[in-house]
Amino acid sequence: MSIHSASPDVLVSGGGAAALAAAIEAAQAGAQVLLLDAAPPALRGGNTRHSRNFRCAHLAPTPFTPDAYRPDEFRADLTRTGADAADPALLDALVTGSAALPDWLAAQGVALQRAGDGRLPYSRKTAFFLGGGTAAVRALTDRALALGVQIRHGVGVTGLELDGRRVVAAVTTAEDVAAGAQVLACGAAHADPDWLRRHWGEAAAGFINRGTPHARGELLQWLMAAGAEPAGDPAGLYLVAVDARSPAHDGGIVTRIRGMPLGIVVDNAGLRGHDEGADTASTRYARWGRRLADLPGQTGWLVLDAAGLAAAPAALYPPIRAPSIADLATATGIDADGLAATVANYNASIRPPADRADAAGWRTAGLVPPKSAHARPIAEPPFAAYPMRPGVTFAHHGVAVDAATRVRWADGTQLDNAFAAGMIMAANLIPRGYVSGLAVSISLVFGRLAGRAASRCGGGDGQC
């Protein structure tokens, strides 16, 4: 017996942007839609709850994006992330589909933040949700419900029943659910500690999951075992530097630590390992996420003096403060002799530029590793430190899809009536790296495509 009194035309697995977009599109096409979300209502929305913007191409300024961001620029940005190896049809679908997202979201009741109002950083490549991802999820959910989509929380899809290459039912944590077509939009496996441990060993114990705890990848792992073609790298993770005091799950974007160029980063022994001045772009916290994964205990410390702390970006948790470097070592547990020697050697190696107001011109000489820019002395008390660990955002691993978003099988066939969208298939487009706002764009664009395709398969005689 199904948990649904009548088998729906389309069953959508997941609860984030991809799942909601698919459900809306399928319902608008006239399909009866059931959406199953493993999360409880309070945690609906997956990682979309923690998002704030999405990437979209546009040829001229819009109320939500200044200047222009041409499709060829979008493609070039994707190429730098490794998407040059992706299916050209998927790349074209993403770039083209992204341009339609602002109008489509507005039609679903999602409000966007107007550009140039002084509340947002300049961004011609992304548009921002008014109220953030939580508000966007609420609006999309309301729209889906208004269209007749039935939503069940606390029920996850863990596998599929197949008849050849046709899916006849979904296996869930409750009961099997038959449907004419399936949209698989329930994310990858990065929130499963066992899965992380298989690919990262003991280091995985030091990782913090920034997003939903429900992205455990049961369905993805079933697909891999059943013969689906994988995409990406099972050990590939997008890691960023987060405060080590963050919750184990669901801390979101506010847990990032971003002030590395303003100080030095040391391990528990008080030793530096990287050039803090080399990464000054807004994505520097992502480079540090991978570096932290290689440190003992996956823990590092951003050490600042009073001037550095005053200039550092705002953080969710207050720093640990102390009147001296020795006291800071005591308060943090960093090796006192190691930290004292590191700070002394660093300060002694600093060479200021002729124009001392040129912050980027301050650098070190004879220090290994060097600090190539922003090498201000750590000398003004009080001193401060932020504890940092690697924060998992998503996995660069999923299931391969064809140009119609059908799930591909390793033998060269594909599932006739199962379509994938969102982070369960994003590795087809981002097998490594990342650019801001891309995950939400992938989720929305391919959620819409998968929903429309599933509506054509799920109704009537169920033929695609």
C-alpha positions as CSV (number, residue, x, y, z in Angstrom):
1,M,0.0,0.0,0.0
2,S,1.2,3.5,-0.8
3,I,1.3,6.3,1.7
4,H,-0.8,8.2,-0.9
5,S,-4.3,7.0,-1.5
6,A,-3.9,7.3,-5.3
7,S,-0.6,7.0,-7.2
8,P,0.5,10.4,-8.3
9,D,1.4,11.3,-11.8
10,V,4.7,12.6,-10.5
11,L,6.6,11.8,-7.3
12,V,9.2,14.4,-6.3
13,S,11.9,13.4,-3.8
14,G,13.5,16.2,-1.8
15,G,12.5,19.6,-0.3
16,G,14.9,22.2,-1.6
17,A,14.8,24.6,-4.6
18,A,15.2,21.8,-7.2
19,A,12.3,19.7,-5.7
20,L,10.0,22.7,-5.3
21,A,10.7,24.0,-8.8
22,A,10.0,20.5,-10.2
23,A,6.8,20.1,-8.3
24,I,5.6,23.6,-9.4
25,E,6.4,23.0,-13.1
26,A,4.8,19.5,-13.1
27,A,1.6,20.8,-11.4
28,Q,1.4,23.7,-13.7
29,A,1.5,21.2,-16.6
30,G,-1.6,19.5,-15.1
31,A,0.1,16.6,-13.3
32,Q,-1.0,15.3,-9.9
33,V,2.2,15.8,-7.8
34,L,3.3,14.3,-4.5
35,L,6.5,15.7,-2.9
36,L,8.3,13.7,-0.2
37,D,10.8,15.6,2.0
38,A,12.9,13.7,4.6
39,A,13.1,16.8,6.8
40,P,10.4,17.9,9.3
41,P,8.5,21.0,8.4
42,A,10.7,23.2,10.6
43,L,13.8,22.2,8.5
44,R,12.1,22.2,5.0
45,G,14.0,23.6,2.1
46,G,17.3,21.7,2.3
47,N,20.4,23.9,1.8
48,T,18.3,26.4,0.0
49,R,17.3,27.8,3.4
50,H,20.9,28.9,3.9
51,S,21.3,30.5,0.4
52,R,21.0,34.2,-0.4
53,N,21.6,34.6,-4.1
54,F,21.6,32.8,-7.5
55,R,23.7,33.3,-10.6
56,C,21.9,34.5,-13.8
57,A,22.9,35.7,-17.2
58,H,21.5,39.1,-18.4
59,L,22.3,41.3,-21.3
60,A,21.5,44.6,-19.6
61,P,20.9,46.0,-16.1
62,T,17.8,44.8,-14.3
63,P,16.1,46.0,-11.1
64,F,18.0,43.1,-9.3
65,T,21.4,43.0,-11.1
66,P,23.5,46.0,-12.1
67,D,25.3,46.2,-15.5
68,A,25.4,43.1,-17.6
69,Y,26.5,39.5,-17.3
70,R,26.6,38.0,-20.7
71,P,26.1,34.3,-21.4
72,D,29.6,33.9,-22.6
73,E,30.9,35.3,-19.3
74,F,28.8,32.8,-17.4
75,R,30.2,30.0,-19.5
76,A,33.8,31.3,-18.9
77,D,33.2,31.3,-15.2
78,L,31.9,27.8,-15.3
79,T,34.9,26.7,-17.3
80,R,37.2,28.0,-14.6
81,T,35.4,25.6,-12.1
82,G,36.0,22.6,-14.3
83,A,32.7,22.6,-16.2
84,D,34.6,22.5,-19.5
85,A,34.3,18.7,-19.2
86,A,30.5,18.9,-18.8
87,D,27.9,17.9,-21.4
88,P,27.6,21.0,-23.7
89,A,23.8,20.6,-23.7
90,L,23.7,20.8,-19.9
91,L,25.9,23.9,-19.9
92,D,23.7,25.6,-22.5
93,A,20.6,24.6,-20.6
94,L,22.0,26.1,-17.4
95,V,23.1,29.4,-18.9
96,T,20.0,29.9,-21.0
97,G,17.7,28.8,-18.1
98,S,19.4,31.1,-15.6
99,A,18.3,34.2,-17.6
100,A,14.6,33.3,-17.1
101,L,14.9,32.7,-13.3
102,P,14.1,36.2,-12.0
103,D,10.8,36.4,-14.0
104,W,9.9,32.8,-13.1
105,L,10.6,33.4,-9.4
106,A,8.6,36.5,-9.4
107,A,5.7,34.6,-11.0
108,Q,5.8,32.1,-8.1
109,G,5.7,34.9,-5.5
110,V,9.4,35.0,-4.6
111,A,10.7,38.5,-3.9
112,L,14.1,39.7,-4.9
113,Q,16.3,42.4,-3.4
114,R,16.6,45.5,-5.6
115,A,20.1,46.3,-6.6
116,G,21.7,49.6,-5.6
117,D,19.7,50.2,-2.4
118,G,22.9,50.1,-0.3
119,R,22.0,46.9,1.5
120,L,23.9,44.5,-0.7
121,P,27.4,44.1,-2.0
122,Y,27.8,45.0,-5.7
123,S,27.1,41.9,-7.7
124,R,26.3,41.9,-11.5
125,K,26.5,38.1,-11.6
126,T,23.9,37.2,-9.0
127,A,20.5,38.3,-7.8
128,F,19.6,38.2,-4.1
129,F,16.5,36.8,-2.4
130,L,14.6,39.4,-0.3
131,G,14.6,37.7,3.1
132,G,17.2,35.1,2.0
133,G,16.7,31.5,1.2
134,T,14.2,30.9,4.0
135,A,11.8,33.4,2.5
136,A,12.3,31.9,-1.0
137,V,11.5,28.4,0.3
138,R,8.4,29.7,2.0
139,A,7.1,31.4,-1.2
140,L,7.9,28.4,-3.4
141,T,6.2,26.0,-0.9
142,D,3.1,28.3,-0.8
143,R,3.0,28.3,-4.6
144,A,3.3,24.5,-4.8
145,L,0.5,24.0,-2.3
146,A,-1.7,26.5,-4.1
147,L,-1.2,24.4,-7.3
148,G,-2.4,21.3,-5.5
149,V,1.0,19.7,-4.8
150,Q,0.7,17.4,-1.8
151,I,3.7,17.6,0.5
152,R,4.7,14.9,3.1
153,H,7.4,15.7,5.6
154,G,9.5,13.2,7.5
155,V,9.5,10.7,4.6
156,G,12.6,10.1,2.6
157,V,13.1,8.1,-0.6
158,T,15.8,5.4,-0.1
159,G,15.5,3.4,-3.3
160,L,13.5,2.6,-6.4
161,E,11.6,-0.5,-7.8
162,L,12.5,-1.1,-11.4
163,D,10.9,-2.9,-14.2
164,G,13.7,-3.0,-16.7
165,R,14.6,0.7,-17.1
166,R,11.3,1.9,-15.9
167,V,10.7,3.0,-12.3
168,V,7.4,1.6,-11.0
169,A,7.6,2.8,-7.4
170,A,9.8,4.6,-4.9
171,V,10.9,2.8,-1.7
172,T,10.6,5.2,1.2
173,T,11.1,5.3,4.9
174,A,7.4,4.7,5.2
175,E,5.9,2.6,2.4
176,D,6.4,2.1,-1.3
177,V,4.9,4.8,-3.5
178,A,4.0,4.1,-7.2
179,A,4.0,7.0,-9.6
180,G,4.0,7.6,-13.3
181,A,7.3,9.5,-13.2
182,Q,9.9,10.4,-10.6
183,V,12.0,13.5,-10.0
184,L,15.0,12.8,-7.9
185,A,16.0,16.0,-6.1
186,C,17.0,14.9,-2.7
187,G,20.7,15.9,-2.7
188,A,24.0,14.0,-2.3
189,A,25.5,12.2,0.6
190,H,27.7,14.8,2.3
191,A,25.7,14.8,5.6
192,D,26.3,11.1,6.1
193,P,29.3,10.7,8.5
194,D,29.8,7.1,7.4
195,W,30.0,8.1,3.7
196,L,32.4,10.9,4.6
197,R,34.6,8.5,6.6
198,R,34.8,6.0,3.7
199,H,36.3,8.7,1.5
200,W,38.2,10.9,4.0
201,G,39.1,8.6,6.8
202,E,39.5,9.9,10.3
203,A,39.7,13.5,9.1
204,A,36.0,13.4,8.5
205,A,35.4,13.5,12.2
206,G,36.7,17.0,12.2
207,F,34.3,18.3,9.5
208,I,31.2,20.4,10.2
209,N,28.1,20.2,8.0
210,R,27.0,23.7,7.2
211,G,23.7,22.6,5.7
212,T,20.8,20.3,6.2
213,P,21.4,17.1,8.2
214,H,19.0,15.2,5.8
215,A,21.3,15.2,2.8
216,R,22.5,11.7,3.7
217,G,22.4,10.3,0.1
218,E,20.4,7.1,0.7
219,L,18.9,7.3,-2.8
220,L,22.1,8.3,-4.4
221,Q,23.9,5.4,-2.8
222,W,21.2,3.0,-3.9
223,L,21.5,4.3,-7.5
224,M,25.3,3.7,-7.5
225,A,24.8,0.2,-6.2
226,A,22.1,-0.5,-8.7
227,G,24.2,0.5,-11.7
228,A,23.7,4.2,-12.3
229,E,26.6,6.1,-13.9
230,P,28.4,8.3,-11.4
231,A,29.3,11.9,-12.0
232,G,32.1,13.8,-10.2
233,D,34.4,12.5,-7.5
234,P,33.1,10.6,-4.5
235,A,35.8,12.2,-2.3
236,G,35.1,15.7,-3.8
237,L,33.8,18.2,-1.3
238,Y,33.3,21.9,-1.4
239,L,34.9,22.9,2.0
240,V,35.0,26.3,3.5
241,A,36.5,27.7,6.7
242,V,33.9,27.9,9.5
243,D,34.0,28.7,13.2
244,A,34.9,25.5,15.0
245,R,32.2,26.4,17.6
246,S,29.4,26.0,14.9
247,P,26.7,23.4,15.4
248,A,27.4,20.0,13.8
249,H,24.7,20.7,11.2
250,D,22.7,23.6,9.7
251,G,25.0,26.5,10.8
252,G,24.7,28.0,7.3
253,I,26.5,30.9,5.7
254,V,26.9,33.0,8.9
255,T,29.4,30.5,10.3
256,R,32.1,31.4,7.7
257,I,35.4,32.9,8.8
258,R,36.8,35.4,6.3
259,G,39.5,37.6,7.9
260,M,42.6,35.5,7.1
261,P,44.6,38.3,5.2
262,L,44.3,40.5,8.3
263,G,46.3,38.1,10.6
264,I,48.0,34.8,10.6
265,V,46.6,31.2,10.6
266,V,48.3,28.7,12.9
267,D,47.7,25.1,13.9
268,N,47.4,23.8,17.5
269,A,51.2,23.8,17.7
270,G,51.3,27.5,16.8
271,L,52.8,27.0,13.4
272,R,51.9,28.6,10.1
273,G,51.6,26.6,6.9
274,H,50.3,28.9,4.2
275,D,50.5,32.5,2.8
276,E,47.6,34.3,4.3
277,G,48.1,37.3,2.0
278,A,47.8,35.3,-1.2
279,D,44.1,34.8,-1.1
280,T,42.2,38.1,-0.9
281,A,39.3,37.4,-3.2
282,S,35.8,36.8,-1.6
283,T,36.3,33.1,-2.0
284,R,39.4,32.9,0.2
285,Y,37.4,31.0,2.9
286,A,36.9,28.2,0.4
287,R,40.7,27.7,-0.1
288,W,41.1,27.6,3.7
289,G,38.5,25.0,4.1
290,R,40.6,22.5,2.2
291,R,43.8,23.5,4.0
292,L,42.1,23.1,7.4
293,A,41.2,19.5,6.4
294,D,44.9,18.7,6.2
295,L,45.8,20.1,9.7
296,P,46.0,17.9,12.8
297,G,42.6,17.6,14.3
298,Q,41.3,19.6,11.3
299,T,41.6,22.7,13.4
300,G,43.3,26.0,12.7
301,W,43.3,29.4,14.4
302,L,43.0,32.9,12.9
303,V,45.2,35.1,15.1
304,L,44.6,38.9,15.0
305,D,45.7,41.9,16.9
306,A,43.3,44.8,17.8
307,A,43.8,46.5,14.4
308,G,43.2,43.3,12.5
309,L,40.2,42.5,14.5
310,A,38.7,45.9,13.9
311,A,39.0,45.4,10.1
312,A,37.8,41.8,10.0
313,P,34.4,40.9,8.6
314,A,31.7,40.4,11.1
315,A,31.5,36.8,12.5
316,L,28.7,34.9,14.2
317,Y,30.7,34.0,17.3
318,P,32.9,36.5,19.3
319,P,36.6,35.9,19.1
320,I,38.7,34.6,22.0
321,R,40.5,37.7,23.4
322,A,43.5,38.1,25.6
323,P,45.8,41.0,26.7
324,S,49.0,39.2,25.5
325,I,50.1,36.5,23.1
326,A,51.0,34.3,26.0
327,D,47.5,34.7,27.5
328,L,45.9,34.0,24.1
329,A,47.8,30.7,24.0
330,T,46.5,29.8,27.4
331,A,42.9,30.8,26.5
332,T,42.9,28.8,23.2
333,G,45.1,25.8,24.0
334,I,47.6,26.7,21.3
335,D,51.2,25.7,22.2
336,A,52.5,28.8,24.0
337,D,56.2,28.5,22.8
338,G,55.2,27.8,19.2
339,L,52.7,30.7,19.0
340,A,55.2,33.1,20.6
341,A,58.0,32.1,18.2
342,T,55.7,32.3,15.2
343,V,54.4,35.8,16.1
344,A,57.9,37.1,16.9
345,N,59.4,35.7,13.6
346,Y,56.5,37.0,11.6
347,N,56.7,40.5,13.0
348,A,60.5,40.6,12.5
349,S,60.2,39.7,8.9
350,I,57.7,42.4,7.9
351,R,58.8,44.9,5.2
352,P,56.5,47.9,4.9
353,P,56.0,49.6,1.5
354,A,57.2,53.1,0.8
355,D,53.5,54.2,1.1
356,R,52.5,52.7,4.4
357,A,48.8,53.3,3.5
358,D,49.1,50.7,0.8
359,A,47.8,47.7,2.8
360,A,48.5,45.2,0.0
361,G,52.1,46.3,-0.2
362,W,53.0,45.1,3.3
363,R,54.9,41.8,2.9
364,T,57.5,39.6,4.6
365,A,61.1,38.8,3.7
366,G,62.8,35.6,4.6
367,L,59.8,34.1,6.2
368,V,58.7,30.5,5.2
369,P,55.9,30.4,4.1
370,P,55.9,34.1,3.2
371,K,53.0,36.5,3.7
372,S,52.9,38.2,0.3
373,A,50.4,41.0,1.1
374,H,48.7,42.7,4.0
375,A,51.5,41.6,6.3
376,R,50.8,44.1,9.2
377,P,52.4,43.4,12.5
378,I,50.5,41.5,15.2
379,A,51.4,43.9,18.0
380,E,48.5,45.9,19.2
381,P,46.6,44.4,22.2
382,P,44.1,43.0,22.9
383,F,44.9,39.9,20.8
384,A,42.2,37.6,19.4
385,A,41.7,34.3,17.8
386,Y,39.0,32.4,16.0
387,P,39.0,28.6,16.0
388,M,38.3,27.2,12.5
389,R,37.4,23.8,11.1
390,P,36.4,22.7,7.5
391,G,32.7,23.3,6.8
392,V,31.1,20.9,4.2
393,T,28.8,22.8,1.8
394,F,28.1,20.0,-0.8
395,A,29.7,17.1,-2.5
396,H,31.1,17.1,-6.0
397,H,29.6,13.7,-6.6
398,G,26.2,12.5,-7.9
399,V,24.4,10.7,-10.7
400,A,25.0,11.3,-14.4
401,V,22.1,12.6,-16.4
402,D,21.4,13.1,-20.1
403,A,20.4,16.3,-21.8
404,A,16.8,15.6,-20.8
405,T,17.9,15.1,-17.1
406,R,17.1,11.3,-17.3
407,V,19.3,9.3,-14.9
408,R,22.0,7.5,-16.9
409,W,23.0,3.9,-16.4
410,A,26.6,2.7,-16.6
411,D,25.7,0.4,-19.5
412,G,24.8,3.4,-21.7
413,T,21.0,3.3,-21.2
414,Q,18.9,5.6,-19.0
415,L,15.9,5.3,-16.8
416,D,12.8,6.0,-18.9
417,N,10.8,7.9,-16.3
418,A,13.2,9.1,-13.6
419,F,14.7,12.6,-13.8
420,A,17.3,14.2,-11.5
421,A,17.7,17.8,-10.5
422,G,19.7,19.8,-8.0
423,M,22.7,18.6,-6.0
424,I,22.2,14.9,-6.8
425,M,23.2,15.8,-10.4
426,A,25.2,19.0,-10.0
427,A,28.5,17.2,-10.4
428,N,27.7,17.0,-14.1
429,L,28.3,20.7,-14.2
430,I,30.6,21.4,-11.3
431,P,32.9,18.4,-10.8
432,R,35.2,20.6,-8.8
433,G,35.3,24.2,-7.6
434,Y,32.5,26.6,-7.3
435,V,31.3,30.2,-8.0
436,S,28.8,32.0,-5.9
437,G,25.1,31.4,-6.5
438,L,25.6,28.5,-8.8
439,A,24.0,25.7,-6.7
440,V,20.7,27.5,-6.5
441,S,20.8,28.2,-10.2
442,I,21.5,24.6,-11.0
443,S,18.7,23.5,-8.7
444,L,16.1,25.9,-10.1
445,V,17.0,25.5,-13.8
446,F,17.1,21.7,-13.7
447,G,14.3,21.4,-11.3
448,R,12.1,23.2,-13.8
449,L,13.3,21.0,-16.7
450,A,12.9,17.8,-14.7
451,G,9.4,18.7,-13.6
452,R,8.2,19.5,-17.1
453,A,9.8,16.3,-18.4
454,A,8.2,14.2,-15.6
455,S,4.8,15.7,-16.3
456,R,5.0,14.4,-19.9
457,C,5.9,10.9,-18.7
458,G,3.6,10.7,-15.6
459,G,0.2,11.4,-17.1
460,G,-2.1,9.4,-19.4
461,D,-0.6,6.1,-20.5
462,G,2.7,7.0,-18.8
463,Q,4.7,6.8,-22.1
464,C,7.6,9.2,-22.5
